[in-house]
Amino acid sequence: MTFTKKHKLVIALLLLCIISIACLFVFTFLKRNKTYYTAEDFHITTVKSEIDVNNNGVDDYTDILLGGRIDAEKHPTYDGKYWDTGYPPDNIGVCTDVIWRAFKNAGYNLRAMIDQDIKASNEQDYHIKTPDSNIDFRRVGNLYVFFSKYAENLTLDISKIEEWQPGDIVVFGSSKHIGIISDKRNKNGEPFLIHNSGQPFREEDVLRRLAKKDGITGHFRWDASKINDRIILWEE
């Protein structure tokens, strides 16, 4: 059989249609089965901090996010024991350790700033009878008070997906649990949470479940300008 130019054109068009349909099918399949989404998928603008306190070329919010992720990837064993040095080793930790390690990655000494604020507040705000620098910064309640004072207080409504941004801090229950908002989102645009409660996956789609279980009592975005001249930087 001899193929004319017309035959070849028809075959080429058919092949093009088949390839296009196959590509569309693959794209649709991957989209439906995507394990996570990003802000861009929902036309949400990611908020960046105007401050880069450690001058590493990465804004504070992103540094906090990445610091939390580093801890999640190390997957420390869940253990809230008291340490005489204050800081547990890298392979040990609880939910609050995710937070100070994330702030360390951004250049802040969260432990020192909380100790300083407890003293400046005469311990009244924190309801602490006997301050202890080795453990105060590892208490969810103390972190809640600190961020209530020195961070932007934001919505507790998860459905307002554009207001939940990477690096935000979330407190659950009556100072029961704390975590960091991820830049990953589920199919509804709700963000994943970076946290440690001893679970297998430390960055996961659990924000709504935890909100239903314990309630969200705080949603904060760090604002270094609020603490200003009392910022204490991390020094190795």
Residue pairs with C-beta under 8 A, 6 or more apart in sequence:
3 11
34 187
36 184
36 185
36 186
36 192
36 205
37 184
37 185
37 186
37 187
37 189
38 183
38 184
38 185
39 45
39 46
39 183
39 185
41 185
41 189
42 161
42 162
42 185
42 189
44 161
44 162
44 189
45 162
46 165
46 166
46 183
47 61
47 165
47 221
48 59
48 61
48 62
49 59
49 60
49 61
49 62
49 167
49 222
49 224
50 59
51 59
51 60
51 224
51 225
52 58
52 59
52 60
52 63
53 60
53 106
53 107
53 108
53 224
53 231
53 233
54 63
54 106
54 107
54 233
54 234
55 107
56 63
56 107
58 66
60 106
60 107
60 167
60 222
60 224
61 165
61 166
61 167
61 168
61 221
61 222
62 166
62 167
63 102
63 105
63 106
63 107
63 167
64 102
64 103
64 105
64 106
64 167
64 180
64 222
65 102
65 166
65 167
65 180
65 181
65 182
65 183
65 194
66 102
66 105
67 101
67 102
67 103
67 104
67 105
67 106
68 98
68 99
68 101
68 102
68 105
68 167
68 179
68 180
68 182
68 194
69 182
69 194
69 203
70 101
70 105
71 93
71 97
71 98
71 101
71 102
71 194
71 196
71 202
72 98
72 194
72 196
72 202
72 203
73 202
74 90
74 91
75 202
76 88
76 90
76 91
76 92
76 93
76 97
76 196
77 91
77 92
77 93
78 93
78 94
78 196
78 197
78 198
79 88
79 92
79 93
79 94
80 94
80 138
81 88
81 92
82 134
82 135
83 134
84 134
85 134
86 111
86 133
86 134
86 135
86 137
87 111
88 97
93 101
93 196
94 138
94 196
95 140
95 177
95 178
95 179
95 195
95 196
95 197
96 137
96 138
96 139
96 140
96 143
96 178
97 138
97 196
98 178
98 179
98 180
98 194
98 195
98 196
98 202
99 110
99 143
99 169
99 178
99 180
100 110
100 111
100 137
100 138
102 167
102 180
103 109
103 110
103 222
103 234
104 110
104 234
107 233
107 234
108 224
108 231
108 232
108 233
108 234
109 232
109 233
109 234
109 235
110 137
111 133
111 137
112 232
113 146
113 150
113 227
113 230
113 231
113 232
114 136
114 137
114 142
114 143
114 146
115 131
115 133
115 136
115 137
116 230
116 232
117 125
117 146
117 149
117 150
117 227
117 230
118 126
118 128
118 131
118 136
118 142
119 131
120 230
123 129
123 131
125 145
125 149
126 136
126 141
126 142
126 145
127 141
128 136
128 142
136 142
137 143
139 175
140 171
140 175
140 176
140 177
140 178
141 175
143 169
143 171
143 178
144 171
144 175
144 178
144 217
144 218
147 169
147 171
147 218
147 220
147 222
148 218
148 220
149 226
150 222
150 223
150 226
150 227
151 169
151 220
151 221
151 222
151 223
151 226
152 220
152 221
152 222
152 223
153 218
153 219
153 220
154 163
154 168
154 219
154 220
154 221
155 163
155 164
155 219
156 216
156 217
156 218
156 219
157 163
158 164
158 190
158 207
158 208
158 211
158 216
161 185
161 188
161 189
161 190
161 191
164 181
164 190
164 191
164 207
164 219
165 181
165 221
166 181
166 182
166 183
166 191
167 180
167 181
167 221
167 222
168 180
168 181
168 219
168 220
168 221
169 178
169 179
169 180
169 181
169 218
169 219
169 220
169 221
169 222
170 178
170 179
170 180
170 181
170 193
170 207
170 216
170 218
170 219
170 220
171 177
171 178
171 216
171 217
171 218
171 219
171 220
172 178
172 179
172 210
172 211
172 213
172 214
172 215
172 216
172 217
173 214
173 215
173 217
174 217
175 217
176 214
177 195
177 197
177 210
177 214
178 195
179 193
179 194
179 195
179 196
180 193
180 194
180 195
181 191
181 192
181 193
181 194
181 207
182 191
182 192
182 193
182 194
182 203
183 191
184 191
184 192
184 203
185 191
185 192
186 192
186 205
190 205
190 207
190 208
191 207
192 203
192 204
192 205
192 206
192 207
193 203
193 204
193 205
193 206
193 207
193 210
194 202
194 203
195 202
195 206
196 202
210 216
224 231
